[in-house]
């Protein structure tokens, strides 16, 4: 199995999905910081941008959670 095939398989594994959830959640910290700064400066446009980004993060996390549930216990890459 080539390295590229292993990397593509990792993305579809439970471990890869957990890693994706972690990095997506880490991105939420940046959005929170952006929203706080926008509020303190009364910048409506940046606040809207932060809200849209937050919605994208929530959607991404929901999709990753669904993928994690779909994988269930039949993940062959961990064993």
N, CA, C and O atoms as CSV, one atom per row, in Angstrom:
chain,resi,resn,atom,element,x,y,z
A,1,UNK,N,N,0.848,-1.173,0.000
A,1,UNK,CA,C,0.000,0.000,0.000
A,1,UNK,C,C,0.899,1.243,0.000
A,1,UNK,O,O,1.815,1.356,0.814
A,2,UNK,N,N,0.630,2.153,-0.903
A,2,UNK,CA,C,1.451,3.352,-1.011
A,2,UNK,C,C,1.163,4.315,0.138
A,2,UNK,O,O,0.144,4.217,0.822
A,3,UNK,N,N,2.080,5.232,0.322
A,3,UNK,CA,C,1.922,6.226,1.386
A,3,UNK,C,C,0.700,7.091,1.134
A,3,UNK,O,O,-0.018,7.453,2.067
A,4,UNK,N,N,0.468,7.420,-0.125
A,4,UNK,CA,C,-0.697,8.238,-0.467
A,4,UNK,C,C,-1.997,7.507,-0.143
A,4,UNK,O,O,-2.944,8.116,0.355
A,5,UNK,N,N,-2.048,6.220,-0.420
A,5,UNK,CA,C,-3.246,5.432,-0.104
A,5,UNK,C,C,-3.469,5.361,1.398
A,5,UNK,O,O,-4.603,5.440,1.869
A,6,UNK,N,N,-2.380,5.213,2.150
A,6,UNK,CA,C,-2.505,5.178,3.614
A,6,UNK,C,C,-3.021,6.514,4.139
A,6,UNK,O,O,-3.858,6.553,5.041
A,7,UNK,N,N,-2.514,7.613,3.566
A,7,UNK,CA,C,-2.951,8.938,4.009
A,7,UNK,C,C,-4.431,9.147,3.706
A,7,UNK,O,O,-5.153,9.706,4.532
A,8,UNK,N,N,-4.893,8.713,2.547
A,8,UNK,CA,C,-6.313,8.839,2.211
A,8,UNK,C,C,-7.157,7.960,3.127
A,8,UNK,O,O,-8.254,8.354,3.522
A,9,UNK,N,N,-6.661,6.786,3.466
A,9,UNK,CA,C,-7.370,5.895,4.380
A,9,UNK,C,C,-7.438,6.455,5.780
A,9,UNK,O,O,-8.432,6.261,6.480
A,10,UNK,N,N,-6.374,7.161,6.208
A,10,UNK,CA,C,-6.340,7.751,7.546
A,10,UNK,C,C,-7.430,8.799,7.693
A,10,UNK,O,O,-8.046,8.922,8.752
A,11,UNK,N,N,-7.665,9.550,6.635
A,11,UNK,CA,C,-8.691,10.592,6.677
A,11,UNK,C,C,-10.066,9.990,6.939
A,11,UNK,O,O,-10.914,10.641,7.551
A,12,UNK,N,N,-10.300,8.784,6.495
A,12,UNK,CA,C,-11.592,8.116,6.671
A,12,UNK,C,C,-11.633,7.253,7.931
A,12,UNK,O,O,-12.635,6.581,8.176
A,13,UNK,N,N,-10.577,7.256,8.727
A,13,UNK,CA,C,-10.537,6.431,9.932
A,13,UNK,C,C,-11.091,7.201,11.128
A,13,UNK,O,O,-11.291,8.413,11.062
A,14,UNK,N,N,-11.336,6.477,12.223
A,14,UNK,CA,C,-11.801,7.135,13.443
A,14,UNK,C,C,-10.764,8.128,13.947
A,14,UNK,O,O,-11.105,9.241,14.346
A,15,UNK,N,N,-9.506,7.727,13.929
A,15,UNK,CA,C,-8.439,8.597,14.408
A,15,UNK,C,C,-8.368,9.861,13.569
A,15,UNK,O,O,-8.237,10.959,14.110
A,16,UNK,N,N,-8.455,9.715,12.253
A,16,UNK,CA,C,-8.435,10.876,11.367
A,16,UNK,C,C,-9.621,11.790,11.597
A,16,UNK,O,O,-9.496,13.013,11.524
A,17,UNK,N,N,-10.770,11.196,11.873
A,17,UNK,CA,C,-11.971,11.991,12.128
A,17,UNK,C,C,-11.835,12.752,13.448
A,17,UNK,O,O,-12.203,13.923,13.530
A,18,UNK,N,N,-11.309,12.092,14.476
A,18,UNK,CA,C,-11.066,12.784,15.746
A,18,UNK,C,C,-10.080,13.933,15.560
A,18,UNK,O,O,-10.257,15.005,16.139
A,19,UNK,N,N,-9.049,13.713,14.761
A,19,UNK,CA,C,-8.072,14.762,14.493
A,19,UNK,C,C,-8.735,15.936,13.768
A,19,UNK,O,O,-8.453,17.094,14.076
A,20,UNK,N,N,-9.598,15.645,12.825
A,20,UNK,CA,C,-10.328,16.693,12.106
A,20,UNK,C,C,-11.241,17.476,13.039
A,20,UNK,O,O,-11.349,18.697,12.933
A,21,UNK,N,N,-11.900,16.766,13.957
A,21,UNK,CA,C,-12.754,17.436,14.938
A,21,UNK,C,C,-11.915,18.374,15.802
A,21,UNK,O,O,-12.320,19.504,16.074
A,22,UNK,N,N,-10.752,17.903,16.228
A,22,UNK,CA,C,-9.874,18.723,17.064
A,22,UNK,C,C,-9.388,19.976,16.350
A,22,UNK,O,O,-9.394,21.063,16.926
A,23,UNK,N,N,-8.971,19.827,15.103
A,23,UNK,CA,C,-8.474,20.993,14.372
A,23,UNK,C,C,-9.601,21.968,14.049
A,23,UNK,O,O,-9.390,23.181,14.040
A,24,UNK,N,N,-10.783,21.448,13.787
A,24,UNK,CA,C,-11.933,22.320,13.523
A,24,UNK,C,C,-12.311,23.084,14.793
A,24,UNK,O,O,-12.596,24.281,14.745
A,25,UNK,N,N,-12.312,22.390,15.917
A,25,UNK,CA,C,-12.622,23.049,17.191
A,25,UNK,C,C,-11.554,24.089,17.533
A,25,UNK,O,O,-11.861,25.141,18.093
A,26,UNK,N,N,-10.305,23.791,17.196
A,26,UNK,CA,C,-9.223,24.753,17.434
A,26,UNK,C,C,-9.453,26.022,16.612
A,26,UNK,O,O,-9.139,27.122,17.067
A,27,UNK,N,N,-9.996,25.873,15.410
A,27,UNK,CA,C,-10.320,27.029,14.578
A,27,UNK,C,C,-11.388,27.905,15.207
A,27,UNK,O,O,-11.469,29.100,14.920
A,28,UNK,N,N,-12.204,27.315,16.058
A,28,UNK,CA,C,-13.250,28.077,16.736
A,28,UNK,C,C,-12.643,29.137,17.658
A,28,UNK,O,O,-13.248,30.188,17.872
A,29,UNK,N,N,-11.470,28.874,18.195
A,29,UNK,CA,C,-10.811,29.856,19.066
A,29,UNK,C,C,-10.529,31.150,18.304
A,29,UNK,O,O,-10.696,32.245,18.841
A,30,UNK,N,N,-10.108,31.015,17.072
A,30,UNK,CA,C,-9.848,32.188,16.238
A,30,UNK,C,C,-11.125,32.978,15.972
A,30,UNK,O,O,-11.118,34.209,15.972
A,31,UNK,N,N,-12.209,32.263,15.747
A,31,UNK,CA,C,-13.494,32.925,15.486
A,31,UNK,C,C,-13.982,33.650,16.738
A,31,UNK,O,O,-14.519,34.754,16.647
A,32,UNK,N,N,-13.798,33.039,17.898
A,32,UNK,CA,C,-14.195,33.688,19.156
A,32,UNK,C,C,-13.401,34.972,19.364
A,32,UNK,O,O,-13.950,36.002,19.756
A,33,UNK,N,N,-12.099,34.895,19.093
A,33,UNK,CA,C,-11.239,36.070,19.228
A,33,UNK,C,C,-11.682,37.169,18.260
A,33,UNK,O,O,-11.720,38.345,18.622
A,34,UNK,N,N,-12.015,36.779,17.033
A,34,UNK,CA,C,-12.473,37.737,16.027
A,34,UNK,C,C,-13.786,38.392,16.466
A,34,UNK,O,O,-13.966,39.598,16.300
A,35,UNK,N,N,-14.697,37.599,17.025
A,35,UNK,CA,C,-15.988,38.136,17.462
A,35,UNK,C,C,-15.811,39.114,18.626
A,35,UNK,O,O,-16.460,40.160,18.658
A,36,UNK,N,N,-14.946,38.785,19.571
A,36,UNK,CA,C,-14.704,39.694,20.702
A,36,UNK,C,C,-14.132,41.024,20.236
A,36,UNK,O,O,-14.536,42.085,20.709
A,37,UNK,N,N,-13.181,40.956,19.298
A,37,UNK,CA,C,-12.572,42.178,18.777
A,37,UNK,C,C,-13.605,43.001,18.012
A,37,UNK,O,O,-13.640,44.225,18.138
A,38,UNK,N,N,-14.432,42.346,17.234
A,38,UNK,CA,C,-15.464,43.049,16.464
A,38,UNK,C,C,-16.467,43.737,17.386
A,38,UNK,O,O,-16.923,44.846,17.108
A,39,UNK,N,N,-16.804,43.064,18.486
A,39,UNK,CA,C,-17.741,43.664,19.442
A,39,UNK,C,C,-17.143,44.891,20.109
A,39,UNK,O,O,-17.795,45.925,20.252
A,40,UNK,N,N,-15.882,44.753,20.513
A,40,UNK,CA,C,-15.250,45.878,21.218
A,40,UNK,C,C,-15.074,47.089,20.301
A,40,UNK,O,O,-15.080,48.226,20.773
A,41,UNK,N,N,-14.916,46.853,18.989
A,41,UNK,CA,C,-14.747,47.947,18.037
A,41,UNK,C,C,-16.069,48.344,17.373
A,41,UNK,O,O,-16.089,49.227,16.515
A,42,UNK,N,N,-17.164,47.704,17.762
A,42,UNK,CA,C,-18.479,47.933,17.150
A,42,UNK,C,C,-18.421,47.807,15.625
A,42,UNK,O,O,-18.999,48.616,14.899
A,43,UNK,N,N,-17.721,46.788,15.165
A,43,UNK,CA,C,-17.568,46.539,13.724
A,43,UNK,C,C,-18.580,45.468,13.304
A,43,UNK,O,O,-18.347,44.272,13.479
A,44,UNK,N,N,-19.690,45.914,12.756
A,44,UNK,CA,C,-20.784,45.017,12.402
A,44,UNK,C,C,-20.386,44.029,11.324
A,44,UNK,O,O,-20.767,42.860,11.385
A,45,UNK,N,N,-19.632,44.477,10.346
A,45,UNK,CA,C,-19.242,43.609,9.237
A,45,UNK,C,C,-18.351,42.458,9.722
A,45,UNK,O,O,-18.525,41.315,9.297
A,46,UNK,N,N,-17.406,42.760,10.604
A,46,UNK,CA,C,-16.555,41.692,11.157
A,46,UNK,C,C,-17.347,40.764,12.063
A,46,UNK,O,O,-17.061,39.569,12.136
A,47,UNK,N,N,-18.330,41.302,12.744
A,47,UNK,CA,C,-19.174,40.479,13.604
A,47,UNK,C,C,-20.011,39.518,12.759
A,47,UNK,O,O,-20.198,38.360,13.132
A,48,UNK,N,N,-20.507,39.995,11.638
A,48,UNK,CA,C,-21.248,39.115,10.722
A,48,UNK,C,C,-20.325,38.035,10.177
A,48,UNK,O,O,-20.711,36.869,10.086
A,49,UNK,N,N,-19.105,38.423,9.815
A,49,UNK,CA,C,-18.125,37.464,9.313
A,49,UNK,C,C,-17.837,36.388,10.367
A,49,UNK,O,O,-17.743,35.205,10.039
A,50,UNK,N,N,-17.698,36.797,11.616
A,50,UNK,CA,C,-17.453,35.838,12.697
A,50,UNK,C,C,-18.648,34.900,12.875
A,50,UNK,O,O,-18.471,33.709,13.131
A,51,UNK,N,N,-19.851,35.431,12.741
A,51,UNK,CA,C,-21.054,34.604,12.884
A,51,UNK,C,C,-21.148,33.575,11.761
A,51,UNK,O,O,-21.501,32.420,11.999
A,52,UNK,N,N,-20.832,33.997,10.540
A,52,UNK,CA,C,-20.859,33.070,9.405
A,52,UNK,C,C,-19.786,32.001,9.575
A,52,UNK,O,O,-20.027,30.825,9.301
A,53,UNK,N,N,-18.604,32.408,10.028
A,53,UNK,CA,C,-17.521,31.451,10.276
A,53,UNK,C,C,-17.904,30.463,11.371
A,53,UNK,O,O,-17.606,29.272,11.273
A,54,UNK,N,N,-18.559,30.955,12.403
A,54,UNK,CA,C,-19.001,30.075,13.490
A,54,UNK,C,C,-20.028,29.068,12.983
A,54,UNK,O,O,-20.006,27.903,13.380
A,55,UNK,N,N,-20.921,29.509,12.115
A,55,UNK,CA,C,-21.913,28.598,11.541
A,55,UNK,C,C,-21.226,27.523,10.697
A,55,UNK,O,O,-21.633,26.362,10.712
A,56,UNK,N,N,-20.188,27.913,9.965
A,56,UNK,CA,C,-19.436,26.942,9.161
A,56,UNK,C,C,-18.733,25.926,10.052
A,56,UNK,O,O,-18.670,24.743,9.717
A,57,UNK,N,N,-18.213,26.372,11.165
A,57,UNK,CA,C,-17.535,25.464,12.100
A,57,UNK,C,C,-18.532,24.484,12.705
A,57,UNK,O,O,-18.254,23.289,12.800
A,58,UNK,N,N,-19.685,24.986,13.112
A,58,UNK,CA,C,-20.713,24.119,13.692
A,58,UNK,C,C,-21.164,23.074,12.680
A,58,UNK,O,O,-21.331,21.903,13.019
A,59,UNK,N,N,-21.360,23.504,11.434
A,59,UNK,CA,C,-21.758,22.570,10.378
A,59,UNK,C,C,-20.675,21.526,10.142
A,59,UNK,O,O,-20.967,20.338,10.005
A,60,UNK,N,N,-19.420,21.975,10.094
A,60,UNK,CA,C,-18.303,21.050,9.904
A,60,UNK,C,C,-18.204,20.030,11.018
A,60,UNK,O,O,-17.970,18.848,10.769
A,61,UNK,N,N,-18.383,20.489,12.249
A,61,UNK,CA,C,-18.346,19.565,13.386
A,61,UNK,C,C,-19.497,18.570,13.328
A,61,UNK,O,O,-19.323,17.398,13.662
A,62,UNK,N,N,-20.668,19.028,12.906
A,62,UNK,CA,C,-21.821,18.122,12.779
A,62,UNK,C,C,-21.559,17.055,11.720
A,62,UNK,O,O,-21.885,15.885,11.917
A,63,UNK,N,N,-20.971,17.462,10.604
A,63,UNK,CA,C,-20.640,16.490,9.552
A,63,UNK,C,C,-19.595,15.479,10.031
A,63,UNK,O,O,-19.700,14.288,9.740
A,64,UNK,N,N,-18.599,15.955,10.760
A,64,UNK,CA,C,-17.575,15.051,11.282
A,64,UNK,C,C,-18.154,14.096,12.319
A,64,UNK,O,O,-17.786,12.923,12.360
A,65,UNK,N,N,-19.061,14.597,13.156
A,65,UNK,CA,C,-19.716,13.742,14.145
A,65,UNK,C,C,-20.532,12.654,13.453
A,65,UNK,O,O,-20.520,11.496,13.871
A,66,UNK,N,N,-21.244,13.040,12.382
A,66,UNK,CA,C,-22.016,12.060,11.632
A,66,UNK,C,C,-21.100,10.999,11.019
A,66,UNK,O,O,-21.430,9.813,11.030
A,67,UNK,N,N,-19.964,11.417,10.491
A,67,UNK,CA,C,-19.006,10.477,9.920
A,67,UNK,C,C,-18.471,9.535,11.001
A,67,UNK,O,O,-18.285,8.343,10.755
A,68,UNK,N,N,-18.227,10.069,12.188
A,68,UNK,CA,C,-17.745,9.261,13.299
A,68,UNK,C,C,-18.772,8.220,13.692
A,68,UNK,O,O,-18.422,7.068,13.950
A,69,UNK,N,N,-20.037,8.610,13.742
A,69,UNK,CA,C,-21.098,7.656,14.057
A,69,UNK,C,C,-21.208,6.599,12.968
A,69,UNK,O,O,-21.453,5.428,13.260
A,70,UNK,N,N,-21.028,7.004,11.714
A,70,UNK,CA,C,-21.122,6.070,10.596
A,70,UNK,C,C,-19.999,5.031,10.655
A,70,UNK,O,O,-20.199,3.862,10.326
A,71,UNK,N,N,-18.834,5.475,11.073
A,71,UNK,CA,C,-17.712,4.535,11.171
A,71,UNK,C,C,-17.972,3.456,12.217
A,71,UNK,O,O,-17.625,2.291,12.028
A,72,UNK,N,N,-18.588,3.865,13.322
A,72,UNK,CA,C,-18.908,2.914,14.384
A,72,UNK,C,C,-17.683,2.161,14.868
A,72,UNK,O,O,-16.596,2.731,14.969
A,73,UNK,N,N,-17.854,0.911,15.159
A,73,UNK,CA,C,-16.763,0.086,15.678
A,73,UNK,C,C,-16.080,-0.737,14.589
A,73,UNK,O,O,-15.200,-1.541,14.896
A,74,UNK,N,N,-16.460,-0.557,13.343
A,74,UNK,CA,C,-15.901,-1.375,12.283
A,74,UNK,C,C,-14.705,-0.705,11.593
A,74,UNK,O,O,-14.492,-0.912,10.398
A,75,UNK,N,N,-13.930,0.086,12.323
A,75,UNK,CA,C,-12.765,0.765,11.781
A,75,UNK,C,C,-11.598,-0.212,11.691
A,75,UNK,O,O,-11.064,-0.635,12.716
A,76,UNK,N,N,-11.208,-0.563,10.498
A,76,UNK,CA,C,-10.150,-1.550,10.311
A,76,UNK,C,C,-8.761,-0.937,10.396
A,76,UNK,O,O,-7.787,-1.673,10.559
A,77,UNK,N,N,-8.630,0.374,10.292
A,77,UNK,CA,C,-7.317,0.973,10.307
A,77,UNK,C,C,-6.705,1.065,11.707
A,77,UNK,O,O,-5.488,1.196,11.847
A,78,UNK,N,N,-7.540,0.998,12.732
A,78,UNK,CA,C,-7.010,1.066,14.097
A,78,UNK,C,C,-6.449,-0.279,14.560
A,78,UNK,O,O,-5.526,-0.310,15.374
A,79,UNK,N,N,-6.975,-1.361,14.069
A,79,UNK,CA,C,-6.591,-2.679,14.571
A,79,UNK,C,C,-5.566,-3.370,13.800
A,79,UNK,O,O,-5.179,-4.485,14.146
